Amino acid sequence: MFWSDELASKLKKRNLPLEWVDDMKTPSGRIHVGSLFGVVYHDLIFKSLMEQGVESKYTYVFENHDPMDDIPNYLDYTKYEKYLGMPLFKIPSPEAGYKDFAEYYALEFKKVFNQMGSTPDIIWTKDLYTKGLMNEGIKKVLDNADKVRQIYREMYKKEIANDWYPFQVYCEKCGKVSTTKVYDWDGKVVSYRCLTDAVKFTKGCGHEGKTSPFSDESGMKGKMPWKVEWPCKWQAIGVTIEGAGKDHMSAGGSHDLSSLIAEKVLNYPVPYAFIYEFMLVGGRKMSSSKGAGFAAGDILEILPPEIARFLIVKMDIKKQTNFDPSEKDTIPSLFDDYQKAADAYFNKTDLDLARVFELSQVGKVKKPPMLRFSTLVQWIQMPNMKEKIKEEGVKEWVKYAQVWLNRYAPDSESFAIQFQLPKAAENLSDEQKELLRKIASEIENVTDPEDFQTKIYEMGKELGLNGKQTFGAIYLSLIGKDHGPKAAWLILSLDKEFIKKRFTEI
């Protein structure tokens, strides 16, 4: 049984009136492709629950209230330096037409996962605060600051000052949040300082003040530290299921601390948690704010949405994945695997693989083309193949084949028809030249490329040539290489008069 179906069957026994699945991300820059794993994994659970008749909801939270603590390397540092330490929703968008910095990058990511068939309801953390939904949690953690401190002490085995409170104010003078420290709470207002040396990446203004920590429609007053805020978000929304990567879920990690706060301070049941592994691109871990890795938006330039989704659905969530499109076989093999999964679904030969294919679909189940991706890559390099590509129903994959050919294909996969006789053809043997003349004499009568491929091999054999010598003669005379696509297809993609001339002039 597929893992999300098995999990849904287990969760169904809880008999909750509503299972609320949630995931989240801070849009501090272009969000990397690895974050799509979380979106799709939560989506799989949601879909499995719904299929099993469990009333469910799926939301995705964009943490647009977090501070900018680094500037992506693809932005102008001097333009954004003054915003370091300020919440993302107060920072201008890199492009016009968006409310703020966070929205610009969040909506780019949302567009990608929507196209891949995941359509959770979107929640902005700022709205949770300004609508007052976080105020109950804020009051509880401030009233029980001593308990929160003790949880930190026991978890991390380090001293936490008695004047540390789990809240950071948006400085009323400079607007920064990374630099503020709350040192007192009287039940109604917090006292805070905006420290000049609180963090290395920016300086506070030195302002001191008092303010209510409770946000409302008039504006946001501040935020809790993330590990404290996470359980308060569970309570504010009503989350019952939320997984995370192993960095958060490992022993002594963020989730352990957040769970203790949920249990001991908020009295809220910890949502069902599951762990999934990281995704590497070319062996490197990725970062949104540092611009390291492969952005989620890039994946749909190289893969159709259903195959991008398939890439994730077929993965073992407990094993680290390395996706390297520059490796020779990564993309072609992925298309092959997708076609095998489709065969399993339509022919009912492998139920597990069939389920992977089914859950990879975007919208209605759609049968993919039969033609292999590697063959399509060859066809797009041959003249006069557009009609054949259309006949095979593979037209939608052409742009992905072209991208792979241009960006990632090794030189061995690329070829071009040489309209001047290649120098490499000058060294053909007499037998190879005779073969080419025979092909030229037969070309007018050819209709079926598969039959012609066999006939070429037989003609070569009659002349004492092996397969490599036979087909090498054709490749050397047409593309200047000793290897290439199926020779018969290559010949028939070209003008017959051109073939006759080329094969007789050698």
C-alpha positions as CSV (number, residue, x, y, z in Angstrom):
1,M,0.0,0.0,0.0
2,F,1.3,3.5,-0.9
3,W,2.6,5.3,2.2
4,S,0.1,8.1,2.2
5,D,-2.8,5.7,1.8
6,E,-1.5,3.6,4.7
7,L,-1.1,6.7,6.9
8,A,-4.6,7.9,6.0
9,S,-6.0,4.6,7.0
10,K,-4.3,4.9,10.3
11,L,-5.4,8.5,10.9
12,K,-9.0,7.7,10.0
13,K,-9.2,5.6,13.1
14,R,-8.8,8.8,15.2
15,N,-12.4,9.8,14.2
16,L,-11.6,13.5,14.4
17,P,-14.4,15.8,13.0
18,L,-11.8,17.4,10.7
19,E,-8.2,16.5,9.8
20,W,-6.3,19.8,9.1
21,V,-3.1,19.3,7.1
22,D,-0.7,22.2,7.0
23,D,2.8,23.1,5.7
24,M,4.7,26.3,5.6
25,K,7.6,28.3,4.2
26,T,9.3,31.7,4.6
27,P,9.5,33.4,1.2
28,S,12.9,35.0,1.8
29,G,13.9,34.7,-1.8
30,R,13.3,32.3,-4.7
31,I,12.1,29.1,-3.0
32,H,14.1,26.1,-3.9
33,V,12.8,23.0,-5.5
34,G,13.3,20.9,-2.4
35,S,10.5,22.8,-0.7
36,L,8.1,21.2,-3.3
37,F,8.6,17.9,-1.5
38,G,6.8,19.2,1.6
39,V,4.0,20.7,-0.5
40,V,3.4,17.4,-2.4
41,Y,3.9,15.1,0.6
42,H,1.2,17.0,2.6
43,D,-1.0,17.0,-0.5
44,L,-0.7,13.2,-0.9
45,I,-1.9,12.8,2.7
46,F,-4.7,15.2,2.2
47,K,-5.8,13.4,-1.0
48,S,-5.6,10.0,0.6
49,L,-7.7,11.2,3.5
50,M,-10.3,12.6,1.2
51,E,-10.4,9.4,-0.9
52,Q,-11.0,7.4,2.3
53,G,-13.9,9.6,3.3
54,V,-12.2,11.6,6.0
55,E,-13.3,15.3,6.2
56,S,-10.0,17.2,5.6
57,K,-8.5,20.6,4.9
58,Y,-5.1,21.5,3.5
59,T,-3.5,24.9,4.1
60,Y,-0.1,26.3,3.3
61,V,1.3,29.1,5.4
62,F,3.6,31.7,4.0
63,E,5.6,33.2,6.9
64,N,5.6,36.7,5.5
65,H,6.2,38.3,8.9
66,D,9.7,36.9,9.4
67,P,12.7,39.3,9.2
68,M,15.1,39.6,6.3
69,D,18.3,38.2,7.8
70,D,20.2,37.9,4.5
71,I,20.0,39.3,1.0
72,P,19.8,36.9,-1.9
73,N,22.9,37.1,-4.1
74,Y,20.8,37.8,-7.2
75,L,19.5,41.1,-5.7
76,D,21.3,44.5,-5.3
77,Y,22.8,44.4,-1.8
78,T,23.0,48.2,-1.5
79,K,19.3,48.5,-2.3
80,Y,18.1,46.1,0.4
81,E,20.7,46.5,3.1
82,K,18.6,49.1,4.9
83,Y,15.8,46.5,5.2
84,L,17.8,43.9,7.0
85,G,16.1,42.9,10.3
86,M,12.7,44.2,9.1
87,P,9.7,41.9,8.4
88,L,9.4,40.7,4.8
89,F,5.9,42.2,4.4
90,K,7.4,45.7,5.0
91,I,10.1,45.3,2.3
92,P,9.4,46.4,-1.3
93,S,9.0,43.8,-4.0
94,P,11.9,43.3,-6.5
95,E,9.3,44.0,-9.2
96,A,6.2,46.2,-9.5
97,G,2.8,44.7,-9.2
98,Y,3.2,42.9,-5.8
99,K,2.4,44.1,-2.3
100,D,5.8,43.4,-0.9
101,F,8.9,41.3,-1.0
102,A,7.3,38.2,0.6
103,E,4.3,38.2,-1.8
104,Y,6.6,38.4,-4.8
105,Y,8.5,35.2,-4.0
106,A,5.5,33.4,-2.4
107,L,3.3,33.8,-5.4
108,E,6.0,32.5,-7.7
109,F,6.2,29.4,-5.6
110,K,2.4,29.1,-5.3
111,K,2.1,29.2,-9.1
112,V,4.5,26.3,-9.4
113,F,2.8,24.0,-6.9
114,N,-0.6,24.9,-8.3
115,Q,0.6,23.8,-11.7
116,M,1.8,20.6,-10.2
117,G,-1.7,19.8,-8.9
118,S,-1.4,20.9,-5.2
119,T,-3.9,23.6,-4.4
120,P,-3.9,24.2,-0.6
121,D,-5.6,27.3,0.8
122,I,-3.1,30.0,1.4
123,I,-2.6,31.6,4.8
124,W,-0.3,34.6,5.5
125,T,1.2,34.6,9.0
126,K,0.8,38.4,9.2
127,D,-2.9,37.9,8.8
128,L,-3.0,35.4,11.7
129,Y,-1.6,38.1,13.9
130,T,-3.6,41.1,12.7
131,K,-6.8,39.1,12.8
132,G,-6.1,38.5,16.5
133,L,-5.8,34.7,16.0
134,M,-2.4,34.6,17.6
135,N,-3.2,36.7,20.6
136,E,-4.3,33.9,22.8
137,G,-1.0,32.1,22.2
138,I,0.9,35.3,22.8
139,K,-0.7,35.8,26.2
140,K,-0.2,32.2,27.2
141,V,3.5,32.2,26.4
142,L,4.2,35.6,28.0
143,D,2.2,34.7,31.1
144,N,4.1,31.4,31.3
145,A,7.5,32.8,30.2
146,D,9.1,31.0,33.1
147,K,7.9,27.6,31.8
148,V,9.1,28.5,28.2
149,R,12.5,29.4,29.6
150,Q,12.7,26.2,31.5
151,I,11.8,24.2,28.4
152,Y,14.6,25.9,26.5
153,R,17.0,25.3,29.4
154,E,16.3,21.6,29.6
155,M,16.2,21.1,25.9
156,Y,19.4,22.9,25.0
157,K,21.3,22.6,28.3
158,K,22.2,26.3,28.5
159,E,21.3,29.2,30.7
160,I,18.4,31.4,29.6
161,A,18.2,34.8,31.4
162,N,15.2,35.5,33.6
163,D,14.5,38.7,31.7
164,W,14.2,36.9,28.3
165,Y,10.6,36.8,27.0
166,P,9.3,34.8,24.0
167,F,8.3,37.8,22.0
168,Q,10.0,40.4,19.7
169,V,8.5,43.8,19.1
170,Y,8.6,45.5,15.7
171,C,10.6,48.6,16.9
172,E,8.3,51.6,16.9
173,K,11.2,53.8,15.7
174,C,13.2,51.8,13.1
175,G,10.7,49.0,12.2
176,K,13.2,46.2,12.8
177,V,12.4,43.0,14.7
178,S,15.7,41.1,14.7
179,T,17.2,43.7,17.0
180,T,14.6,44.0,19.7
181,K,14.6,42.3,23.1
182,V,11.5,42.2,25.4
183,Y,12.7,42.3,29.0
184,D,9.4,42.7,30.9
185,W,5.7,41.9,30.7
186,D,3.1,43.3,33.1
187,G,0.1,41.4,31.7
188,K,-0.8,44.2,29.4
189,V,2.3,45.7,27.8
190,V,5.8,44.5,27.1
191,S,8.9,46.6,27.7
192,Y,11.6,46.3,25.1
193,R,14.9,47.6,23.8
194,C,16.1,47.8,20.2
195,L,19.7,46.7,20.7
196,T,22.5,48.0,18.5
197,D,24.5,44.7,18.8
198,A,21.8,42.1,18.9
199,V,22.7,40.5,15.6
200,K,25.7,40.6,13.3
201,F,23.9,41.4,10.0
202,T,22.3,44.7,11.1
203,K,22.2,47.2,13.9
204,G,19.3,48.3,16.0
205,C,18.5,52.0,16.7
206,G,18.8,52.0,20.5
207,H,15.1,52.9,21.1
208,E,13.4,51.8,24.3
209,G,9.7,51.6,24.7
210,K,6.5,49.9,25.9
211,T,3.7,48.5,23.8
212,S,0.9,46.0,23.7
213,P,2.1,42.7,22.1
214,F,-1.4,42.1,20.7
215,S,-1.8,42.8,17.0
216,D,-5.1,43.8,15.4
217,E,-6.4,45.2,12.1
218,S,-4.5,48.5,12.9
219,G,-1.2,46.7,12.5
220,M,1.2,44.0,13.7
221,K,3.1,44.7,16.9
222,G,5.6,41.9,16.8
223,K,6.1,38.2,16.6
224,M,7.1,35.2,18.7
225,P,10.3,33.2,18.1
226,W,9.7,30.6,15.5
227,K,10.0,27.6,17.8
228,V,7.4,29.1,20.1
229,E,5.2,30.5,17.3
230,W,5.0,27.1,15.6
231,P,2.7,25.5,18.3
232,C,0.8,28.7,18.6
233,K,0.1,28.5,14.9
234,W,-1.2,24.9,15.3
235,Q,-3.6,26.1,17.9
236,A,-4.7,29.3,16.0
237,I,-5.5,27.3,12.9
238,G,-6.5,24.0,14.3
239,V,-3.7,21.9,12.7
240,T,-3.9,18.1,13.2
241,I,-1.2,16.9,10.8
242,E,2.1,18.6,9.9
243,G,5.4,17.0,8.9
244,A,8.8,18.6,8.3
245,G,12.3,17.9,7.1
246,K,14.6,15.9,9.3
247,D,16.5,19.1,10.4
248,H,13.4,20.2,12.3
249,M,12.2,16.7,13.3
250,S,15.5,15.2,14.6
251,A,15.8,14.6,18.4
252,G,16.2,17.8,20.3
253,G,15.2,19.8,17.2
254,S,12.6,22.5,16.6
255,H,9.7,20.1,16.6
256,D,10.6,18.6,20.0
257,L,10.7,22.0,21.6
258,S,7.5,23.2,19.9
259,S,5.8,20.0,21.0
260,L,6.7,20.7,24.7
261,I,5.3,24.2,24.5
262,A,2.1,22.9,22.9
263,E,1.7,20.4,25.7
264,K,2.9,22.3,28.8
265,V,2.0,25.9,27.9
266,L,-0.8,25.9,25.4
267,N,-2.5,22.6,26.4
268,Y,-2.9,21.8,22.7
269,P,-2.5,18.3,21.2
270,V,0.6,18.0,19.1
271,P,-0.4,17.4,15.4
272,Y,0.5,14.1,13.9
273,A,4.1,14.5,12.7
274,F,6.0,12.8,9.9
275,I,9.6,13.2,8.8
276,Y,10.9,13.5,5.3
277,E,14.4,13.7,3.9
278,F,16.1,16.6,2.1
279,M,16.5,17.0,-1.6
280,L,19.9,17.8,-3.0
281,V,20.5,19.3,-6.4
282,G,23.8,18.1,-7.9
283,G,24.8,17.0,-4.4
284,R,24.2,20.4,-2.7
285,K,21.7,21.4,-0.1
286,M,19.7,24.4,-1.0
287,S,18.8,27.8,0.5
288,S,16.2,30.2,-0.6
289,S,17.7,33.3,0.9
290,K,21.3,32.5,-0.3
291,G,20.1,31.6,-3.8
292,A,21.8,28.3,-3.6
293,G,20.5,25.4,-5.6
294,F,17.7,25.1,-8.0
295,A,14.6,27.3,-7.7
296,A,11.2,25.6,-7.7
297,G,10.2,27.8,-10.7
298,D,13.0,26.2,-12.7
299,I,11.6,22.7,-12.5
300,L,8.7,23.4,-14.8
301,E,11.1,24.6,-17.5
302,I,12.7,21.2,-17.7
303,L,9.8,18.9,-16.8
304,P,6.0,18.8,-17.5
305,P,4.0,19.4,-14.3
306,E,2.9,15.7,-14.0
307,I,6.4,14.4,-14.4
308,A,7.8,17.0,-11.9
309,R,5.1,15.7,-9.5
310,F,6.0,12.1,-10.3
311,L,9.7,12.9,-9.4
312,I,8.5,13.6,-5.9
313,V,5.7,11.0,-5.5
314,K,7.9,8.1,-6.5
315,M,10.6,9.1,-4.0
316,D,11.1,7.3,-0.6
317,I,10.4,10.0,1.9
318,K,12.9,8.4,4.3
319,K,15.9,8.6,1.9
320,Q,17.8,11.7,0.8
321,T,17.4,12.4,-2.9
322,N,19.9,13.9,-5.3
323,F,18.4,15.4,-8.4
324,D,21.0,16.3,-10.9
325,P,19.6,17.2,-14.3
326,S,23.1,17.6,-15.7
327,E,23.8,13.9,-15.3
328,K,23.5,12.2,-18.7
329,D,20.5,9.9,-17.9
330,T,18.6,11.8,-15.2
331,I,16.0,13.4,-17.3
332,P,15.6,10.7,-20.0
333,S,15.3,8.0,-17.4
334,L,12.7,10.0,-15.5
335,F,10.5,10.2,-18.6
336,D,11.1,6.4,-19.1
337,D,10.1,5.7,-15.5
338,Y,6.9,7.8,-15.9
339,Q,6.0,5.8,-19.0
340,K,6.6,2.5,-17.1
341,A,4.3,3.7,-14.3
342,A,1.7,4.6,-16.8
343,D,1.9,1.1,-18.3
344,A,1.4,-0.3,-14.8
345,Y,-1.7,1.8,-14.3
346,F,-3.4,1.2,-17.6
347,N,-2.4,-2.5,-17.8
348,K,-2.9,-3.2,-14.1
349,T,0.5,-5.0,-13.8
350,D,2.0,-3.4,-10.7
351,L,-0.5,-1.9,-8.3
352,D,2.1,0.0,-6.2
353,L,3.6,1.6,-9.3
354,A,0.1,2.2,-10.7
355,R,-0.8,4.2,-7.6
356,V,2.4,6.3,-7.9
357,F,1.3,7.2,-11.5
358,E,-2.3,7.9,-10.4
359,L,-1.1,10.3,-7.6
360,S,1.2,12.0,-10.0
361,Q,-1.6,13.2,-12.2
362,V,-2.5,16.8,-12.5
363,G,-6.3,16.8,-13.0
364,K,-7.7,13.9,-14.9
365,V,-5.6,10.8,-15.5
366,K,-3.8,11.2,-18.9
367,K,-2.0,8.5,-20.9
368,P,1.5,9.7,-21.8
369,P,3.0,9.3,-25.3
370,M,4.6,5.9,-26.2
371,L,7.7,7.4,-27.8
372,R,10.8,7.4,-25.6
373,F,12.2,10.8,-24.6
374,S,15.6,9.8,-25.9
375,T,14.1,9.1,-29.3
376,L,12.3,12.4,-29.3
377,V,15.6,14.2,-28.6
378,Q,16.9,12.6,-31.8
379,W,13.9,13.5,-33.8
380,I,13.9,17.2,-32.9
381,Q,17.4,17.3,-34.4
382,M,16.3,15.8,-37.7
383,P,14.7,17.9,-40.5
384,N,11.1,17.2,-41.6
385,M,10.0,15.3,-38.5
386,K,7.3,17.7,-37.2
387,E,4.5,15.7,-38.7
388,K,5.8,12.4,-37.3
389,I,6.2,14.0,-33.9
390,K,2.6,15.2,-34.1
391,E,1.4,11.7,-35.2
392,E,3.1,10.2,-32.1
393,G,1.2,12.6,-29.8
394,V,4.5,13.8,-28.3
395,K,4.3,17.4,-29.3
396,E,3.9,18.6,-25.7
397,W,7.2,17.1,-24.8
398,V,9.2,18.8,-27.6
399,K,10.0,21.9,-25.6
400,Y,11.4,19.8,-22.7
401,A,13.5,17.7,-25.1
402,Q,14.9,20.9,-26.6
403,V,15.7,22.3,-23.1
404,W,17.5,19.1,-22.1
405,L,19.4,19.1,-25.4
406,N,20.4,22.7,-25.0
407,R,21.3,22.7,-21.3
408,Y,22.2,19.2,-20.1
409,A,22.7,16.7,-22.9
410,P,26.3,15.5,-23.3
411,D,28.0,16.2,-26.7
412,S,27.3,12.6,-27.7
413,E,23.6,13.2,-27.8
414,S,23.8,16.3,-30.0
415,F,24.2,16.3,-33.7
416,A,23.6,18.4,-36.8
417,I,23.3,17.6,-40.4
418,Q,26.4,18.7,-42.3
419,F,25.5,20.3,-45.6
420,Q,29.1,20.1,-46.7
421,L,30.8,16.6,-46.8
422,P,32.4,16.1,-43.3
423,K,36.2,15.6,-43.4
424,A,35.6,12.5,-41.2
425,A,33.9,10.8,-44.2
426,E,37.0,11.0,-46.3
427,N,38.5,7.9,-44.5
428,L,35.6,5.5,-45.3
429,S,36.6,2.2,-46.6
430,D,35.6,1.1,-50.1
431,E,33.1,-1.3,-48.7
432,Q,31.5,1.5,-46.7
433,K,31.3,3.7,-49.8
434,E,29.7,0.9,-51.7
435,L,27.2,0.6,-49.0
436,L,26.2,4.2,-49.2
437,R,25.8,3.9,-53.0
438,K,23.5,1.0,-52.5
439,I,21.4,2.9,-50.0
440,A,21.2,5.8,-52.5
441,S,19.9,3.4,-55.1
442,E,17.2,2.0,-52.8
443,I,16.0,5.3,-51.2
444,E,13.1,5.9,-53.6
445,N,11.4,2.7,-52.7
446,V,11.6,3.0,-48.9
447,T,8.3,3.5,-46.9
448,D,8.9,1.8,-43.6
449,P,11.9,3.0,-41.5
450,E,12.0,-0.1,-39.3
451,D,12.2,-2.4,-42.3
452,F,14.8,-0.1,-43.9
453,Q,16.9,-0.2,-40.7
454,T,17.1,-4.0,-41.0
455,K,17.8,-3.9,-44.7
456,I,20.7,-1.5,-44.2
457,Y,22.2,-3.9,-41.7
458,E,21.8,-6.8,-44.1
459,M,23.4,-4.8,-47.0
460,G,26.4,-4.0,-44.8
461,K,26.7,-7.6,-43.8
462,E,26.8,-8.7,-47.4
463,L,29.7,-6.3,-47.9
464,G,31.6,-7.8,-45.0
465,L,30.8,-4.9,-42.6
466,N,29.8,-5.3,-39.0
467,G,27.0,-3.2,-37.4
468,K,29.3,-0.4,-36.2
469,Q,31.0,-0.1,-39.6
470,T,27.7,-0.1,-41.4
471,F,25.9,2.5,-39.5
472,G,29.1,4.5,-38.8
473,A,29.5,5.1,-42.6
474,I,26.0,6.8,-42.6
475,Y,26.7,8.9,-39.5
476,L,30.2,10.0,-40.6
477,S,28.8,11.1,-44.0
478,L,25.8,13.0,-42.7
479,I,26.7,14.4,-39.2
480,G,30.5,13.9,-39.0
481,K,30.3,11.6,-36.0
482,D,30.6,7.8,-35.7
483,H,27.4,7.4,-33.8
484,G,23.9,9.0,-33.9
485,P,20.2,8.2,-34.0
486,K,18.6,5.3,-35.8
487,A,20.1,5.5,-39.2
488,A,17.0,4.8,-41.2
489,W,15.0,7.5,-39.4
490,L,17.9,9.9,-40.0
491,I,18.0,9.2,-43.7
492,L,14.3,9.4,-44.2
493,S,14.1,12.7,-42.4
494,L,16.2,14.3,-45.1
495,D,15.5,15.2,-48.7
496,K,16.0,12.1,-50.9
497,E,17.9,14.1,-53.5
498,F,20.2,15.3,-50.9
499,I,20.8,11.7,-49.7
500,K,21.5,10.5,-53.2
501,K,23.9,13.3,-53.9
502,R,25.8,12.9,-50.6
503,F,26.0,9.1,-50.7
504,T,27.3,9.0,-54.3
505,E,29.8,11.9,-54.1
506,I,32.0,10.1,-51.5
